[in-house]
Amino acid sequence: MTNSAFGAVYGVVDGTAYPVCDAAGYAPFGFGYRRCGGEQLTTEFVKEFLRTVWSRGIEFTTLDLERSEKLPVSPRTVIDDNIGFRQGP
């Protein structure tokens, strides 16, 4: 594996550079050692959120809405904003 001046990592085989993956896809926090510092904060937030959901018995439900708003969740994915939650017994 070789590092470029920009922090990108790539493989070199017989003197030819090849990308680590052909299509990087959606990478909101970047790749490699130059990832966004907010990645760890977000990871800890999500872990705490899931712990709270589990410990309080929160259940996610699909809301019966006449029209729900479209919500982008990644560059190529849009979902209906029709998910709610309630605290279980």
C-alpha positions, 0 to 999 in steps of 0.5 A, spaced: 500 500 500 502 506 498 500 513 500 499 519 495 501 526 497 493 527 499 492 522 503 489 517 499 491 510 499 492 505 493 496 499 491 501 498 486 502 492 482 508 491 477 509 499 477 502 500 476 497 504 481 490 501 482 485 504 487 483 500 493 476 500 491 473 501 484 467 505 487 468 508 493 461 509 494 458 514 500 463 516 505 460 521 509 467 521 514 472 520 508 477 514 508 484 512 511 488 516 516 485 523 514 478 521 516 473 527 519 474 528 527 466 528 527 466 520 526 468 518 533 463 523 536 458 521 531 459 513 533 459 515 540 452 518 539 449 512 535 452 507 540 449 511 546 442 512 542 442 505 541 443 503 548 437 508 550 433 505 545 434 498 548 434 500 556 428 503 555 424 499 551 423 504 545 419 501 539 420 504 532 413 504 528 411 505 521 406 511 521 400 511 518 400 518 514 396 520 508 402 524 505 409 523 508 415 528 507 421 525 502 428 524 506 434 524 503 439 519 507 445 519 502 446 522 495 442 516 492 437 514 497 431 518 499 426 515 504 419 516 506 419 520 513 414 515 516 417 512 522 416 514 529 417 511 536 414 509 542 416 507 549 414 499 550 410 497 556 
